[in-house]
Amino acid sequence: RPHTLPRRPAGRRDSSLPPFDTRRDELAMDAATLGACRVTAPVPIGTARGVRVSSGSVLARAPVRAVANAGRVCAGWTRATARSDALGARDAAASRSAPWTRAARVTRGSQNIRRATAPNGDGVGSASTPPHFVDSEADLASLAAKASDDILSICVFGASGDLAKKKVYPAIFALFYEGHLPEDFVVFGYARSGMTTAEFTDKIRASLPCRISAKGDCSKYVEKFLERCVYQAGQYDDPEDFKKLAVAMTEKEGEKKAMRVFYLSIPPSIFVPVAQNAARHVSSGSGETRVIVEKPFGRDLQSSRELTAALAADLAEENTYRIDHYLGKELIENITVLRFSNIIFSPLWSRAHIRNVQICFSENFGTEGRGGYFDNYGIIRDVIQNHLLQVMALFAMEEPASLDAEDIRDEKVKVIRSIRPIDMANVVLGQYKASNKLPGYLDDDTVPPGSRCPTFAAMALFVDNARWDGVPFLIKAGKALHKREAEIRVQFHHAPGNLYKKQLGASSDMNSNELVIRIQPDEAIYLRLNSKIPGLGMRLDQTDLDLQYKAKFGDGELPDAYERLILDVVQGDKRLFIRNDELEAAWKLFTPVLDQIEKDNVSPELYPYGSRGPIGAHYLASRYDVRWGDMS
């Protein structure tokens, strides 16, 4: 039953309580006092949300004064069951299998710190172990290094392909270079190409860039990393080859407890045999096995269900990580921080103040030899159904109960399920054509002649819930456009009244505020305001309050999305990965419109290579009294 501390009369001070120190951002409680509560994580002072406990339930809505006295905290919390015991057992198992960095980010003033439980056999989830705070990434790395009896084995399937060479291996190397991997780790590459380990390491050596770092000489880190790399050739459908891989991995791991991470950097046509053979023959015998699956996750609802069922036959959902690299970008992670940690935005984030939301993605290049793959999917499947829909869900979701992965993904699923079925009248398709000596889509030799595959799509989506009722979410993605950019643009209602109508003009676009989150390139967040131009008279103009990431946080390169996501897999953090019911809801939304496009054989509107896209996209926006904001 819910119970709370009795309120003390106004004006009286309970001398038994220590003074409340508002300067502290978190309090590491005495584990002996809290033993009965079995708390496994420190409690931030001043928050009203819960913390996970080892039984799988959540202690929610803690009175702030209760946490000031650890001796009374168990009586002061309202207890609410939010997870089943099975989930608690799963998390505990995941913690034991990933002892190096079970951590959650918190904030102390302007300083980023990580909160981590001790890596151990007496560590993770132990009621008698007090929480441990680490104040820097170096401390986190040293904490990881203490797990001397454990080893991390990463196996990249499709290691000879472009994705592995350009993204996966550089990301793993960057994590090693920055000290985010445990002391003992090994990276296996598996592919059909016949080559030795030496030949393979020579092939990937040039793709391992170093960021500017105080560690200095990069070349020695490259050599140390390549010493951990092993290549194993084999077929993707031959169980015997997978058994040989298992033997090779076991030889490297020795007697240590091994976590194995499999990265499926392979075409979707062979996802199932590789995942099944890896799970059946190469899974860790002493630790946990986690599998990273690259998009696309099917072509429609039916194929997605078949893929999910095939993977589920040998892989548990909690060990499957469906990666969408867009969710690992810095500004995407900042969406929830911007909204839920800044009170000025909380009352504005609804239909009462927001007129429309634009999520735009543009590339200034075409398919460039990838037309065979792209033509089988098109821009809607390749970008909108996954990348942009996930961004929209993060933007529009309600505040989650906690930063736990399941709580966040619960809210995202609610948004996707609330989106109104897509009307073809709200969809515009385009295909780029040759212009200024630049080839058109059909000029690509890998594209089937006469293909009507869209390389551009724009659509208006509506979330039918109380917060967003009637607000158009205008989604746009295209190739071979005038610039490379991705952004979220929030246009607010214009200020009521006619006080400055003469100076601002009648157009709502001229006097409404905008919040822009630029995802790439040149990451930035800026707020557009109306302001008086200095001088005599009353002249108004729009001014940007601009946060440029490079100017604020230095010229250092931001971590690549793949770095963040691979590290999250190692740590067992699934916040940025797609759950099976999310995938199901996304395909339920898009499959009907995709089927109609193919059934009606819709002809896309042609637009010149390097232009702003088809004219129809502008008519679509004007239907809702909106002008695309990325046209500058």
N, C-alpha and C positions, 0 to 999 in steps of 0.2 A: 504494500500500500504506500502511496506517496506520503512523505513526511518531511517537514522542514524545521529548521531551528525556530524557536519562538522569537518573535520580535521584541526587542527591548524598548521600554517607554522612551518617547522623544526626550532629548535633553539629558538622558542618563548614559553613563559610560560603564560598560562591563569591564571591571578591572582585571578580570581573569583572561581577557583577550589581549594579545599583544597589539601594539599600535599597527595600523594598516599602512604599509609603505607603498604609496602610489608610484614611486620611482622605479620599482621593479616590474619587469614584464613577465616574469615567470617565477615559480616557486617549486624547488625540488623538495618534495615532502619526505618526511622521515618514514622510510619503508617499514620500520618496526611498528610505528603507530598505525600505519595504513595496511598492515598485514591482512587484517580481516577483509579489507576491500579488494586486495589482490591487484593493486594498481600497477600497470606495466608501463605507463608513460607519465611524464611530468604534466602538471595542470597549469595552463596559462592563467594568471590572475586577470580578472576583468572580463573574461569571456563567459558567454552563457551557453556554450555548447559542450558536448560530452567528450569523454576520453574513453578509449577502448580498454576494457579489462579482460583478464585472461579467460573468463568464463564465456566470452563472446557477447556480453551485454554491454550497455552503455550507461555511464553515469551522466545524466543530463541536467541542464539548467542549474548549475551550482551557484548558490548565493555567494557573492564575493567575500563577505565577511566570514563565511564558513571556512574558506581555504586559508584564512589568516591563522587559524588555529588547527593544526593537523590533528590534534587530539579529538576535535569535534567534527572533523570533516565527514566521517561516515554517517553521522546523524544528520548532517546538514544538507546532504545531497538528495535530490529527487531522483529516484531510480526508475529507469524505463528500459524494458527489454527491446533491443533494436536488431539483434542478430540471433540466429539460432546457435545452439551449442556446436553444431557441425561447422558453422562458419568460424567460430572461435577456435575450434580444433584445427581447422585448415590454416588459419593465420599463424597459430602456434607452430604448426609443422613447417610452414614457409619460413618462419623466423629461424627455426633451428637449422634449416637447410641452407640459409643464406646468412651466416653469422657475421659477415664482414661489415655490412653497411645497412642495417635496418634503421633508417633515419627519416625524420620529417622536418621540413623547413619551418622555422618560426622567425620572428623578427624582434630584435631588441634595438629600439631607436632606429638609426639608419644602418645598423650593422646586421648583416645576414649571419645567422648561426644555424647549426644543425643540432637536432635533438636525437640522440641515439641511445639504444639500450646496449649494454655491454655485450661483446661477442663472446659466446661462451657455451659451455655446458652449464655454468651456473648463471647464465646471463639472461638470455632473451625470455621475457615472460615470467621471470622468477619473482615471487612475491617478496622475497627477502633481499632482493638486490635493488638498491636505490637507483633512480635514473641518473644517467651520466650526460653531462653537457659538453659538447666540443665547440670551440669558438672559431675554428678555421678549417679549411679544406685539408691543411696539413695534419691537423689533429685527427680528422676523419680518416685520412690515409694511414696514420700510425695505428689507429684503432683497428683498421682492417688488417694490417700486417700481423696482428697478434694471433690471427686464426691460423697458426702454423700447421695444424693437423688437417686443414682443408685445402682443396684445390678447385679452381674454376677452369672448366674445359669448354671452350666455345668451338663449335663446328659450323663452318659456313658452307652450306650446300649450294652449288653453282659458283664456286670460288673463282672460276676462270672467266666469269661474265663481267659485263661493264658495271653493273650495280655493285658487285662485290669489290671490284677494283677502285671505283670512283667514290663510293660512299661507305661501305661496310668496313673494309679494312682500315681506311683512314680514320674512321670514327673509333674503332677499337684501339688503334695506335694513339689517338689523342687522349683517350681515357688512361692509357698506360703512361703517356708522357706527363699528364697532369697528376698522376698518382692516385687515380680513382679505382684502380683494379687491385685485387689482393696480391700479396707477394708471390704466391704460387698460382700461375695460370698458364694455359697453353691454348693456342689457336690452331685448329685443324681446318684445312681447306679440302673439300671433296668435290670432284667434278669428273666428267667423262674424259676430258683432255688428258692424254698421256704425257706426263712430265715428272721430273724429279722435284724434290723439295727445293734444291738449289735453284733449279730453273724457275720454279714458281716464285720464290722470294726475289729473284732478280726481276721478275715481271712486275711485282707490286711495289718494289723499292721506290720507284720514282713517284708513286701516288701517295706517299706518306708525308704530307706537309707538316711543318712545325709552326705553331703560333709563336708570336713574340712572348718570351718568358724569361724570368730571372734565372732559369736553369741553364741558360747559355747554350753550349754546343748541342746541336740537334743530332748530328750524325751518329754520335755514340748511342743515343736513345734508339735511333733507327736500327742499329745493329743489334742492340739488346732485344728489341722487339722481334726482329726477324729470327733470332735464335729460339724464340718461343713458337715459331710458326712451323707447321708440318703440313705436307700435302699428301693426299691419298687419292689415287685415281680409282674410279669404279663406275659401274653402270647404276642408273637410278632405279631400275626394276629388278635387280638381282640381289636376293637376300644374302648370298654368300659374300658379295662385296661389302655389304653392310656389316657382316660378322667380322670381316677382316679389319674394317674401320674400328669396330669395338675393341678388338685385340690391340690395335695400335694405340688407342686412347687409354686403355687399361695399363699398358706398359709405361706410358708417360705419367700416369697418375700414381702408380705404385700402390701402396697400402693406404693412401690418404682418402678421406671422405670427399667425394667429388660431386659438385654440381655441374651438370652438363646443360649447355644452352645451344640449341640448334637454330640456326638462322636459314630459313628457306629462301634464298636469293635465286629463285628458279622460275620458269614460266608456269602460269597457272595450270597448264595441262598436265603437269607432273607433280602437283602439290600432294595429291593423295598417296601415290605409291611411295614417294620419298618420306612423307610424314609417317606412314604406316610402317615402313621398313626401319626407319630410325627409331620409332617408339618400340617396336617389337625386338629389335636386335642390338640397339646401341644405347638404350636407356641406362642411366646410372644405376649401379647395383647398390651403392652406399649412400647416395644422396638424392636430390630432386632433379628432375629433367624438365626443362622449359623450352617451348618451341615458338619461334617467332615466324609468323606467316605474313608475307607481303601481299598487298592488294594486287590485282582485283580479287575480291571475294565472291566470285561468280559473275554471271552476266545479267541475271534476273533473279526473281524470287525462287524459282524452282531449282536452278543450278546452285544458288547459294545454299538452299536447304540440303541439297545432295552433298555439297562440299562439307557443310557443317556436320552432317550425320556421319560422313566418312571419317572425318577427323576425330569426332567424338567416340568412334568405335575403339580407338587406341589411345586417345589423349583426353584427360579430364579438362573441363572448361577452365579451371583455375590455373592450369599449366599451359594454356594456349594464349598467345599474345598476338592479336591481330594489329599489325603496325600500320599506322597512317602517319607518315613522316611530317605531315603538315601540323599535327597536334604537338610536335616537339619544338616548333618554332617559338622563339622567345616571346614575341608579342601575343601569341595564342595563349600561353600560360599566364600572361599578364591581364587577360580579359577578366577573369574572376577576381584577381587582386584589385584591379581598378574599380570594379563594381562593388564588391562586398567589403572592402576595407576603407572606402572613402564615402563618408556619409552624404557628401554633396550630391552624389549620383543616385543614391538609393531611392529618393522620392521621384526622381526624373525618369527612371527606367520603366516606363509604361506608356500605354496609349494616350494618357492624359497629357504628356509632354512631347512624345516622339511622333513625328509625322511620317517618317519612313526610315528604313534601314537598308543600306546598299552593301552588298558583299561582292567585291569585284576581283577578278583574277585575269591577268593578261600576260601573254608571252609575246616577245617581239621576234620569234622565230617559228618556223613551221615544223613539220614532222621530221624532215632531214634524215631520210632513210629508215625511219621507224614506222612508215606508213602501213606496213603489213600488220603490225601489232595494233596500231591506233585504229585502223579501219574496222577491226573486229569489235571495238568498244565505243569509240566516239567520245566527244567532249563531255557528254552528260555522265556517262559511266566513269570516265577517266578522272574527272575533276569534281563535278557538281554533286554527284550522288554520295561521294565520300568526303573529300576535303572540305568543300564549302558547306555541306549540310552539317558536318561536325562543328564547324566554326559557328554556324547559326544556332545550333543546339546549345553550345557553351554560352553564347551571347544571351540567349532568350530564357535560359533555364531559371527556375526559382532557386533561392539560396539553399544549398544542401545542408543536411544535418551536421556534417563534418567534412573534413578533407579526405575522408576515407574513400577509396576508389569506388566502392559499391554505392555509397551515398551520392557521389557526383554522377555516376552513370545512371542511377535511378532517375535523377532529374532530367538528364539529357534524353532518356527514352520517353519521358512524359511529353517533352516538347515535340519530338519527332512524331509521336502518335497523335498529337493535337493539330498537326499541319493538315489543312484542308486538301482534299484530293486535287491534283493539278489539272487545271483546265487547259486544253490545247490552245484556247484563245489567248492564254497568258504565257505562251511559249513562242520564242523567235529562234529560228535556226539559221546558221550561216556557214559558208565554206569559202576559204580564201582562194583568190585567183591570181594569176601572174600580174605583176605590176613593176615597172621600173627595173626590168631585167631580173627580177626576183621570181622564182618559179611558183606556180600555183600548186594546190594540193594534188590535182590530177597529174601534174608533171612529175611527181615522185614515182620512180620506177617500181617501188614496192606497193603502190596503191592500185587496186583493181581498176581497170578502165571503166569510166562512167559511174564511179562510186558516188553515192549521195550521202556519205557519212558526214555529219556536221563537225566542223572544227570550231564552231562558235555556237553558244546557246545563251539566251537570256530568258528569265522567267520571273513571274511574280508569285510568291508564296505567302500564305496567310496562316497564322497560328490562331486557331479558334479556342482561345481561353480568355479569362477575364483580364489578364494583363495586356495582351496584344491584340485583342479583337479589333479588326478593321485596319491594322497597321500593315502596309505592304512591305514585305521583305523582297527586295529586288536583287536577284542573283544573276551574275554575268561571268562568263568564262570564255576565253578564246585564244587561239593561236594566230601568229603572224599579224599581230596588231601593232599599233604605233609605239608601244613601250612595254617594258617588263615591270609589272607592279601587281601587288596584292594588298588590298586594304578593306577595312570596314568603315563605312561612312554613316554616321547617325545624324539625320537632319531633324531638328526640333521644330515645333510649331512656332510661328512668328509671335512676337509680343503683342498682346491685345491692345486695342486703342489706336488712336491716330496721332499720337503726340509728335512723332518724328517721321510721319508719312512723307512730308515734303522733302526731307533730307535723304530718306532711304529709298523712296519710290514705292510703288504699289506692289511690286513683285515680291512674293513671299521668299523667293530664293535670295533676294537682296538683303533681307533684314532678319533672316532666321539664323540661329546659332547652329554650328556643326561640331561634332566630335569625330575626329578621324584617327583611326588606329592603323598605321601603315605597317603591314606585316613584312613586306620586302619590296625593293631593297631599301637601304638607309632607314632602318627601323626608327619609328617616331610615333608620338602621340601628340596631337595638337587640338586645341579648342578654339573655334572661330567666334569672335565676339564683335559686336558693334562698338565703335569707339569714336570719340571726337578727334578730328585732326587738329594738332596744335596751331594756334594763330587766332587772329581776329575773325569774328563771324562764327557761324555754326555749320561746319561741314563734317559729315560723318563718313566713316569708312570701316571696312571689316579688318580686324587685326587678329593674328594668331598668337595664342599662348602656346609656345612650341617646346616640346621635350624631344630633342634629338638625341638618340642613344649614344652616338659617337661623341657628341659634344659633352654630354653629361657624364658618361662612364668611360671616356677615353677612346683612343683609336684602336684598342685591342679587338681582335676578331671575336665575335660572339660564338659560343659553342654551336656546332652544327646540330640540326635536329636529330640526326641519327645517334650522335653521342649521348644526348639526353635520354633517348628512348632505350638504347642498349643498356645504359646504366640503370634505368628504371627496371628493366627485366632482371638484371643481376640482383637488384635490391628487392624485387618482388612487388614493386609499386605499379599498379594497373590503372591509375587514374587516366592516363593518356592513351589507353588502348581500348579497342572496340569490343564490347560484349556481344554475345550471340543474339540477344533480344534487340539490341541496338541495330545490328545488321539486318535482322528480320524486319524491323519497323521501317528502315530506310528502303529496303527493296519493295516492301508493300506500297510505299509511297510512289516510287519511280517506275516500277514495272508496268503499270497500266499505260502511262504516257509513252514509255519506250515501245511497248507493243503496238500502240496506235500509230506512232511514227513509222514503224516498219511495215505495218499492215497497209497504211495509206501511201507508203512510198513517198513521203513528204520530200519535196525538193528544197534544199537549203538556199537561202538568198546569198548570192555571190557578193563578196566584198574584196577590194584590192589588198594585196599584201602590203602591210605597213600602214593601213588606214585605221580608223576608230571603230570598225566593225560595220555590220549591215544597218541600213537606215531603219529597218523594222524595230530595232532595239530602242530607238528614240521614240517611236510611236508608242511602244509598250510603256515606257516611262511616263510619257505625257498623258496616257490614259488615267494615271493616278496623280496627275498634277505634280510630277517629279521630273527633275532634270538630272541626268547622270552627273555625279560630282567629280568623276575622274577624267573628264574630257580635256582638262587643261594640259 
